[in-house]
Amino acid sequence: MSLGGGGSSGPTESTNITSNLPEYVQPYFERLLQRGEGESIQGYQPYGGQRLAYFSPDEMQSQAMTRGYAESGTPQAYTDAQTRFGSQTPYNAGYTSGTYNQGYQAGPFDAGYSAGTRQTGYDPTTRQSGYSAGQTTPTYQPLGYEQNLQRFMSPYQQNVTDIEKREAARQSNIMGKGIGDQATAQGGLGGYREAIQQSERERNLAQQMGDIQTRGSQAAYQNAQAQLERERAGGMGAAQFGLQQFTAEEGAQQQQEQLAQRAFETSERSRQQQETFAQSAFNAGESARQQAAKLGLTAQQQEEAARQAEEKFGQSGFQMQEAARQAQERYGQSAYDMSNRYNMAAAQGLQGIGGAQQQDVLARIQALQGIGSQDRALRQASMDMGYDDFQRQRDFAKNQLSDFSGILRGIPVQNNQVTSTYTQQPGLFQQAAGAGLAGLGLYKGIRG
């Protein structure tokens, strides 16, 4: 059966649950939300300090020294060694074998003996020595210990020490302020206890200042002493090599002079022997002619015998002169070989000096760079500390909110819940329809 009329066909009951925080914690949560909202709308705060420490003056100086040393070209010691190697020239022998021209020819017959005269061709000579002893001058002249040490003292070490002392003083001042604040809070500002604490703090500061200065001065002294020892080692090595080179050169010159003197003496002895043989040949010829005359030989036979004997002596003299020239050539070859060996040893020594000079320069540059790196590292650490302090100061309020939020999250809170139920009232049509249905049921019940 269909009933006319209108009415709502939806649910007739709805439930609304409301949850509230307890009164004793609600203000804290509200203030947390307000402070969090205020922090969230804060603008970006840039850091105004320097973040990166630039190269220190020592590092830039070491870089400039390295660049200059690399662009300076080949060290002079290497150039001198190359010149020594290039001065090796082949030996040109001055000796050529001579030929003996026989001067004997049979002459025409000439009767009769007449004594002859002979003019000597030997004239003794003197030799001027080309050797003069050299003088060596020391190449290493050490200064006084204090003057040498002062040259290597770093001008930046005291700056580093002053920074450390300034930081110690700042920390001490902070500690002193904390002592004063604590005394104020306890009501003892200017009292005996505060005076003792401040006095102890000042004494510790003075001792710390002295320790910092001592460590800084000791570090500068040790660096300078190490640099001085390296310079002394290099200078003494160069001086020792110079003395060895001078001694070797003097020895080579002396031996070369001795060889030249021996060659000259050999040549002189050869000339003297040749003159002696010529004189003996002449005397033998004269003796032969006289002997032939005594034996009744003709003058021509006497002359021929004398000339033959003189020719034999002349040939012997030529052979001795050739032997002397060969000996002189051998002495010359020995002197040349000795000079070459000396040049080779000097070139090798110059190479060693060049390598030692390079190592010394690089060691100085590396030491200077190490000092600069320490300076830059200290400045970088100070900048990093400043940036860390800035971050802590910038985020202090947020960190406090975070800690406060953690505290609130740790409080056991039981929410208060209120449940509200709403029932929809029937309309006029629904009420009439309900009454009608009730009457119909009653009617059916009466009729049975």
Residue pairs with C-beta under 8 A, 6 or more apart in sequence:
3 433
5 429
5 432
5 433
6 427
6 429
7 426
7 427
7 429
7 430
8 424
8 427
10 424
11 424
12 423
12 424
13 421
13 422
13 423
13 424
14 421
14 422
15 419
15 420
15 421
15 422
16 419
16 420
16 422
17 417
17 418
17 419
17 420
18 417
18 418
18 420
19 415
19 416
19 417
20 26
20 415
20 416
20 418
21 29
21 413
21 415
21 416
22 413
22 414
22 416
25 408
25 411
25 413
28 408
29 408
32 401
32 404
32 405
32 408
35 397
35 401
36 401
36 405
39 397
39 398
39 401
45 394
47 387
47 390
49 383
49 386
49 387
49 390
50 383
51 383
51 387
52 380
52 383
53 376
53 377
53 379
53 380
53 383
54 376
55 63
55 372
55 376
56 156
56 372
56 373
56 375
56 376
56 379
57 156
57 372
58 154
58 156
58 368
58 369
58 371
58 372
58 375
59 369
59 372
59 373
59 375
59 376
60 372
61 368
61 372
62 365
62 366
62 368
62 369
62 372
63 369
65 361
65 364
65 365
65 368
66 365
69 361
69 362
69 365
75 354
75 357
75 358
76 354
77 350
77 351
77 353
77 354
77 357
78 350
78 351
78 354
80 347
80 350
81 346
81 347
81 348
81 350
81 351
81 354
82 347
84 343
84 344
84 346
84 347
84 350
85 343
85 344
85 347
87 343
88 340
88 343
88 344
91 333
91 336
91 337
93 329
93 333
94 329
94 332
95 325
95 326
95 328
95 329
97 322
98 318
98 321
98 322
98 325
100 315
100 318
102 311
102 315
103 311
103 314
104 307
104 308
104 310
104 311
106 304
107 300
107 303
107 304
107 307
108 300
109 298
109 299
109 300
110 299
110 300
110 303
111 298
111 299
111 300
112 299
113 289
113 290
113 292
113 293
113 299
113 302
115 286
116 282
116 285
116 286
118 278
118 279
118 282
120 275
120 278
120 279
121 275
121 278
122 271
122 272
122 274
122 275
124 268
124 272
125 268
127 261
127 264
129 257
129 261
130 257
130 260
131 253
131 254
131 256
131 257
133 250
134 246
134 249
134 250
134 253
136 242
136 243
136 246
138 239
139 235
139 238
139 239
139 242
140 235
140 236
140 238
140 239
142 148
142 232
142 235
148 228
148 231
148 232
149 221
149 224
149 225
149 228
150 224
151 224
151 228
152 223
152 224
152 225
152 227
152 228
152 231
153 220
153 221
153 224
154 220
154 223
154 224
154 371
156 371
156 372
156 375
157 216
157 217
157 219
157 220
157 223
157 371
158 216
158 220
159 375
160 216
160 374
160 375
160 378
161 212
161 213
161 215
161 216
161 217
163 378
163 382
164 212
164 216
165 209
165 212
165 213
168 205
168 208
168 209
168 212
169 205
169 209
172 201
172 202
172 204
172 205
172 208
175 201
176 198
176 201
179 194
179 197
179 198
179 201
180 189
180 194
180 198
183 189
183 190
183 191
183 193
183 194
183 197
188 194
223 367
223 371
226 367
227 364
227 367
230 360
230 363
230 364
231 360
234 356
234 357
234 360
237 353
237 356
238 353
238 356
238 357
241 349
241 352
241 353
244 349
245 346
245 349
248 342
248 345
248 346
249 342
249 346
252 338
252 339
252 341
252 342
255 335
255 338
256 335
256 338
256 339
259 331
259 332
259 334
259 335
259 338
260 331
260 335
262 331
263 327
263 328
263 331
263 332
266 324
266 327
266 328
266 331
267 324
267 325
267 328
269 324
270 320
270 321
270 323
270 324
270 325
271 321
273 317
273 320
274 317
274 320
274 321
277 313
277 314
277 316
277 317
277 320
278 313
278 314
278 317
280 313
281 309
281 310
281 311
281 312
281 313
281 314
282 310
284 306
284 309
284 310
284 313
285 305
285 306
285 307
285 309
285 310
286 306
288 302
288 305
288 306
288 309
289 302
289 303
289 305
289 306
290 302
292 301
292 302
292 305
293 299
293 302
297 305
426 434
